[in-house]
Amino acid sequence: MVDEQYLKALENESSFLEPTQEILDEWLKQSNNYAKDFLKERQTDHSFGPDFSKISILEDYPFQESPRQLEELIPLLKKTVDEPGVRPSSPGHFGYIPGGGVYSSAIGDFIAAFTNNFAGMYFGSPGAVKLENMLIRWMIEMVGYPKSAFGNLPSGGSIANLIAITSARDAKKINSLNVRQSVIYLTHQTHHCVIKAAQIAGLRECIVRQIPVTAQFTMDTAALKSQIDQDKEEGLNPFIIVGSCGTTDTGAVDDFAAIGQIATESGCWFHIDAAYGGFYMLVQAMEDLFKGVELSDSIVMDPHKTLFLPYGSGAVLVKSGKHLLDAHHEVGNYLQDAFDNDTEISPSDASPELSKHFRGLRMWLPLQLHGVASFRATLEEKHVLTLYFHEEVKKLGFVVGPTPQLSVSIYRYDTGDLEIDNRLNLDLAIAIRENSKYFISTTTIDDKVWLRMAVVNFRTHLSHIKEYLGILKKETTTLLANAKIHS
Ligand SMILES: *Cc1c(COP(=O)(O)O)cnc(C)c1O
């Protein structure tokens, strides 16, 4: 016999998962105040929190049987999570590829979470699937792929690359019999997640050719062509060429028209990693950069980079949607009710995921609420700001890298002594982090340390670049004076 009284007691306890209207109002009010404070402070606060010691306070809050109050937990989150570490949503974050965090996207996430529609499958939520597929088709049109293309909205660029590489593997029939003769072509500037993806996809044994780069850090297409010719002569199987649309180090954009032609001639799959640079296609003034992008077989772009969304949004498009589905479509009997009358392809047929966050809403809502023009303007502003910086930093005596194609500029102080200069530039990055609200990162290319200016955050404007230039000048003068004293 079921003890109904006991069951009733359990029901009482579980009803706490459904807050009363009063509690709900209180939570929303407190969250809203949290957001307002955060957004206000983010305009002016530092881009890096050097004190990591407070994270241990989290251990004073173990999971206990009884509930805690939100008003106690919000200050805890501010102290332990918001403060320490890099703050990608700050306007002064110029390191790596900065993040975004448009607020409208958070509302999309919020709605997606409390409605909790099943966005993995058309039958579960046809509206959610249609909405996501409209975003995919919007990007397909942007790239210039045909209608037979399809895509997916995974959590970020790494998973998007994995989905593309997996599709390429099956389309080109790479298997245990030919994997050791199959060749992957990329450059030393290709993002490491591409090789990671190849390894996860069972392609660890492929031959990897690092094609030399030009002075612009783009793939040397003549070298690519002769390497492929040589590999063919040796009886190898040229499999995939990975182009970059915005390398992480320097924002270099490869010559897609040239690579596309080589890929067609050699029968290679042509993949473009446009995780950072892809959405610059929205800027009309930059359209020449993207000539030939439509010749690729697959492309990855990150809305959580250049559409300024919070982390958790990538996108992959495959020109022949069939190849994407062939690599990711599988059926389970327990899903047999879900296959009737599908008019939209389900995300679960184009991705390793089944149940998933309704990620499309965090992208759809900002595009609707702000309009595409806001994104075009913001992207163009970042590009022009970078060109401005590139010119101004030369006037401070810095050596600069190639003219920025997107929104990364590299620069270094150069006295002619490689060892001294490398130390000096690394020290400059540290001094700027310690003595100002700005955060920059460095890279090493051909043994030279470079400072990087990556303008990708939507909150970064001319005033920030000007203020940073002043700080850079001051810190350089101080370091050079110290160097003189010590020499
Ligand atoms: C950021 C980036 C990636 C990785 O994407 P995640 O979203 O961080 O997983 C891959 N390639 C390039 C060029 C990138 O800039």
The ligand as an ORCA input file, in Angstrom:
! r2SCAN-3c Opt
* xyz 0 1
  C      37.579     31.651    -30.641
  C      38.024     30.885    -31.805
  C      37.836     29.502    -31.873
  C      37.277     28.716    -30.744
  O      35.947     29.026    -30.521
  P      35.261     28.837    -29.088
  O      33.965     29.512    -29.259
  O      36.169     29.507    -28.092
  O      35.144     27.388    -28.822
  C      38.211     28.871    -33.036
  N      38.780     29.532    -34.048
  C      38.990     30.852    -34.014
  C      39.614     31.537    -35.185
  C      38.626     31.588    -32.885
  O      38.831     32.909    -32.845
*
